[in-house]
Amino acid sequence: METNDSCNLVDLAIAKQHQKKGYGKKLFCHAIIEAKKLGARKFHLTVREDNLPAISIYNSCHFKIIKKINSYYIDKTNAFVMELCDFQESKN
Ligand SMILES: CC(C)(COP(=O)(O)OP(=O)(O)OC[C@H]1O[C@@H](n2cnc3c(N)ncnc32)[C@H](O)[C@@H]1OP(=O)(O)O)[C@@H](O)C(=O)NCCC(=O)NCCS
């Protein structure tokens, strides 16, 4: 994670055996809170278009899709760039 006034989430991962227990969402919310403490006001990330668990988490934290990048990944899957501009919106 890089922070000044802008924060880029590079990766988010939960061990397979612990997925679907709410940890991913908790970890993501914690990252946002920590970034805010460091002064970040804009948060952005890139996610595979077909990564429904990750997109579900980002949507629930009020991230919006701001751009679609075709064939971004090596297997030609498209990517969404998602952004949160107002940290006050994220209270999850
Ligand atoms: C993405 C990832 C971190 C999610 O972690 P997790 O602990 O399983 O997620 P949670 O249990 O917190 O679930 C968060 C939401 O995703 C939903 N979800 C979880 N698995 C899902 C699936 N397979 N399909 C659709 N939705 C799913 C949950 O229902 C939950 O939604 P809700 O809050 O509306 O109930 C985890 O799947 C992972 O490590 N994936 C591999 C790495 C990865 O793709 N990282 C993202 C890179 S941008």
The ligand as an ORCA input file, in Angstrom:
! r2SCAN-3c Opt
* xyz 0 1
  C     -11.182    -11.743     -2.539
  C     -10.947    -12.402     -1.173
  C      -9.849    -11.627     -0.423
  C     -12.262    -12.352     -0.383
  O     -11.999    -12.797      0.938
  P     -13.137    -13.554      1.816
  O     -12.638    -13.562      3.216
  O     -13.476    -14.850      1.203
  O     -14.382    -12.552      1.634
  P     -15.547    -12.330      2.700
  O     -15.856    -13.607      3.394
  O     -15.196    -11.151      3.552
  O     -16.761    -11.983      1.743
  C     -16.938    -10.661      1.286
  C     -18.109    -10.639      0.353
  O     -17.820    -11.389     -0.832
  C     -18.845    -12.346     -1.037
  N     -18.237    -13.538     -1.580
  C     -17.312    -14.318     -0.980
  N     -16.956    -15.329     -1.797
  C     -17.715    -15.174     -2.927
  C     -17.818    -15.870     -4.154
  N     -17.082    -16.964     -4.387
  N     -18.669    -15.425     -5.107
  C     -19.412    -14.308     -4.903
  N     -19.349    -13.568     -3.759
  C     -18.509    -14.007     -2.785
  C     -19.442    -12.597      0.322
  O     -20.788    -13.051      0.197
  C     -19.364    -11.254      0.961
  O     -20.440    -10.441      0.561
  P     -21.442     -9.843      1.658
  O     -20.618     -8.951      2.547
  O     -22.419     -9.082      0.823
  O     -21.996    -11.022      2.365
  C     -10.544    -13.895     -1.323
  O     -11.522    -14.550     -2.135
  C      -9.167    -14.099     -1.913
  O      -8.159    -14.100     -1.196
  N      -9.105    -14.291     -3.237
  C      -7.859    -14.525     -3.940
  C      -7.054    -13.245     -4.073
  C      -7.824    -12.155     -4.773
  O      -8.499    -12.378     -5.777
  N      -7.676    -10.913     -4.246
  C      -8.286     -9.714     -4.826
  C      -7.312     -9.044     -5.749
  S      -7.917     -7.457     -6.302
*
